[in-house]
Amino acid sequence: MSPRTIDDNKLKALLKQALLELLEEKNELLFNALTEVVEEIGLVKAIKEGQTSPIVDEARVFEALERES
């Protein structure tokens, strides 16, 4: 079997069609995947912020949580 080639325009059209079908047929799956990505980005930002902020006593953290609940 010989290798196949595809021109850039045909590949672009096929990718667009596949994305449109995904959006139409599997929008919940795509939404869940994007939600996960956003949550991961938020977690990374929180970790980076935590690495540069001063250390706080555990008791103060629990006091703040108790006040908020």
NURO-380921 format. One record per residue: residue in one letter; y, z, x of N, C-alpha, C in turn. Coordinates in steps of 0.2 Angstrom, whole numbers, plus 5000, padded with zeros to 4 digits. Each point is the difference from the previous one (the first is absolute). Example, Ala and Ser with C-alpha at 12.3 -4.5 7.8 and 13.67 -1.06 7.14 Angstrom:
% NURO-380921
A497250395066500650004996500650005004/S500549964998500650015004500550034996/
This chain:
% NURO-380921
M499450005004500650004996500650005004/S500549954999500650005005500550044997/P500450035004500650044998500549964996/R500350044995500449974995500850025002/T500449954999500750025001500449994994/I500650044999500450004994500750005003/D500449954997500750005002500450064997/D500550025003500450064998500350004993/N500249944998500250004993499450014995/K499449985001499550014996499850075000/L500050035006499850075001500550054996/K500749985001500550044996499950004993/A499849944997499949994993499450044998/L499550005004499450044998500150075000/L500450025005500250085000500450024994/K500549964999500450014994499650014994/Q499549954999499650004994499650065000/A499750025005499650065000500450064999/L500650015002500450054999500250014993/L500249944997500150004993499450024995/E499449985002499450024996499950075001/L500150035006499950075001500550044996/L500749985000500550034996499850004992/E499749944998499949994993499350044998/E499550005004499450024998499850075003/K500350025005499950075003500650035002/N500550004995500650045001499950075001/E499650034997499950085001499750015007/L499549965002499850015007500549995005/L500549954999500549995005500550055000/F500250034994500450054999499850065003/N499350025000499750065003500149995008/A499849945002500149995007500750015003/L500549974996500750015002500250085000/T499750034995500250074999499750045006/E499449985002499750045006500549985006/V500249945001500449985006500750055000/V500350004994500650044999499950075002/E499450034997499950075002499950015007/E499649955003499950015008500650005004/I500549954998500650005003500450064999/G500050034994500350074999499750055004/L499450005001499650055004500250005007/V500049935003500249995007500750035001/K500549984996500750035000500050075000/A499650034996500050084999499750035007/I499549975003499750025006500550005005/K500349945001500549995005500650055000/E500250014993500650054999499850075002/G499350024999499850065001499950015008/Q499949955003499950015008500750015003/T500549984997500750015003500450064997/S499750034994500450064997499750065003/P500450065000499850065002499450034997/I499750045003499450034997500250064996/V499750014994500250054995499450044999/D500250074999499550054999499649984994/E499350015000499649994994500250044994/A500250065001500250044994500649974997/R500549975003500649974997499849944996/V499549965002499849944997499750034993/F499650055000499750024994500550034995/E500550035003500650034996500349944996/A500249955004500349944997499649974995/L499450005001499549974995500050044994/E500050075000499950044995500750004996/R500649995003500649994996500049944996/E499749945003500049944996499550004994/S499550045000499549994995500250054994/
